[in-house]
């Protein structure tokens, strides 16, 4: 199990944000760089997209409740942009609801643990390159906006 103990950022306010923080901390400990609210080329936005040390890409969909899970029908469209798809849920979530080919991360505000690996569907070389470049450009733009809040937005690309 992976649990971090650093204090939470002051801006964290709701259950989904708390889960997102824990997921990103857990992924960081596993060697992944994560971006939240990552805009995909198909116009969708995944909760977390993470890039591994060897170029593997995972998408994580945060579900703060059963109602949230049942209401969301967008997540299958995230598969074409990642090698694996995970759902991140809080302890006590009925994991039987989550499709067998999707991974499961149980998280809280401080960290998380992978209960089940997501089924691997390897990206094509062209798609991997496009996603990796998009990841790098968005990360750089977000970092620059921290230094220069007046900078132009590049995110939608």
C-alpha positions in Angstrom: 0.0 0.0 0.0 1.1 3.5 -0.7 0.1 6.3 1.6 1.7 9.8 1.8 1.7 11.9 4.9 2.4 15.5 3.7 -0.2 18.1 4.6 -3.0 18.9 2.1 -2.9 22.0 0.0 -5.3 24.7 1.3 -7.4 24.8 -1.9 -8.6 21.2 -1.6 -12.3 21.4 -0.6 -14.5 18.5 -1.9 -14.5 14.7 -2.0 -13.4 14.4 -5.6 -10.5 16.9 -5.1 -9.4 15.0 -2.0 -9.4 11.7 -4.0 -7.5 13.4 -6.8 -4.9 14.6 -4.4 -4.4 11.1 -3.0 -4.3 9.5 -6.4 -1.6 11.9 -7.7 0.4 11.3 -4.6 0.2 7.5 -5.0 1.1 7.8 -8.7 4.0 10.0 -7.9 5.4 7.3 -5.5 5.0 4.8 -8.4 7.1 7.0 -10.7 4.3 8.7 -12.6 4.0 12.4 -13.4 0.3 13.4 -13.3 -1.8 16.2 -14.7 -5.3 16.8 -13.5 -8.3 17.8 -15.7 -6.3 16.7 -18.8 -8.0 17.8 -22.0 -8.0 15.0 -24.6 -7.9 15.5 -28.4 -11.5 14.2 -28.6 -12.9 17.2 -26.6 -13.3 15.2 -23.4 -11.4 15.8 -20.2 -10.0 13.0 -18.0 -9.6 13.6 -14.2 -6.0 12.5 -14.2 -3.6 11.5 -17.0 -0.3 10.1 -15.8 2.9 9.5 -17.7 5.3 6.8 -16.5 9.1 6.6 -16.6 9.1 4.5 -19.7 6.4 6.4 -21.5 3.4 4.4 -20.5 0.2 6.4 -20.1 -2.6 5.8 -17.7 -6.0 7.6 -17.3 -7.7 7.8 -13.9 -11.4 8.6 -13.6 -12.3 9.8 -10.0 -15.6 8.7 -8.7 -16.7 10.2 -5.4 -20.0 8.3 -5.2 -22.1 5.6 -6.7 -24.4 8.3 -8.2 -21.3 9.9 -9.8 -20.3 6.6 -11.3 -23.7 5.8 -12.6 -24.2 9.2 -14.1 -21.0 9.2 -16.1 -21.0 7.6 -19.5 -18.0 9.4 -20.9 -15.2 7.3 -19.5 -15.1 4.6 -22.3 -13.9 7.4 -24.7 -10.7 7.8 -22.5 -9.4 4.4 -23.4 -8.0 5.5 -26.8 -5.7 7.9 -25.1 -4.1 5.6 -22.4 -2.5 2.2 -22.1 -4.6 1.5 -19.0 -7.8 3.0 -17.4 -8.4 3.1 -13.7 -11.2 4.2 -11.5 -10.2 5.9 -8.2 -12.7 5.5 -5.4 -12.9 6.0 -1.6 -12.8 3.0 0.8 -16.2 1.5 1.0 -17.2 2.1 -2.7 -18.8 -1.1 -4.1 -16.0 -2.1 -6.4 -18.2 -4.8 -8.1 -19.7 -1.9 -10.1 -16.4 -1.2 -11.8 -15.9 -3.1 -15.1 -13.4 -6.0 -14.9 -11.1 -4.6 -17.5 -10.6 -1.3 -15.6 -8.2 -0.9 -12.8 -9.1 0.2 -9.3 -7.3 2.6 -7.0 -8.7 3.1 -3.5 -7.6 6.5 -2.3 -8.1 9.2 0.3 -6.7 12.7 0.6 -3.3 11.4 1.7 -2.5 8.7 -0.8 -3.9 5.5 -2.4 -3.3 1.9 -3.4 -3.9 0.0 -6.6 -6.3 -2.8 -5.8 -6.5 -4.1 -9.4 -4.4 -3.3 -12.5 -6.2 -2.0 -15.5 -6.2 -4.2 -18.6 -3.4 -3.0 -21.0 -4.4 -1.8 -24.4 -1.1 -0.5 -25.9 -1.3 2.8 -27.7 -0.1 3.0 -31.3 3.2 4.8 -31.7 1.5 7.8 -33.3 -1.1 8.1 -30.6 1.6 7.7 -27.9 3.7 10.5 -29.4 0.6 12.8 -29.7 -0.5 12.2 -26.1 3.1 12.6 -24.8 3.6 15.9 -26.7 0.2 17.2 -25.5 1.1 16.2 -21.9 4.5 18.0 -22.1 3.0 21.2 -23.7 0.2 21.3 -21.1 2.5 20.7 -18.2 4.9 23.5 -19.4 2.0 25.9 -20.0 0.6 25.3 -16.5 4.0 25.7 -15.0 4.6 29.0 -16.8 1.2 30.3 -15.7 2.3 29.8 -12.1 5.2 32.2 -12.8 3.2 34.5 -15.1 -0.5 34.5 -14.4 -1.1 36.9 -17.3 0.3 34.3 -19.8 -2.0 33.2 -22.6 -3.8 29.8 -22.3 -2.5 27.0 -24.4 -4.4 24.1 -22.9 -7.1 23.4 -25.5 -4.5 23.1 -28.3 
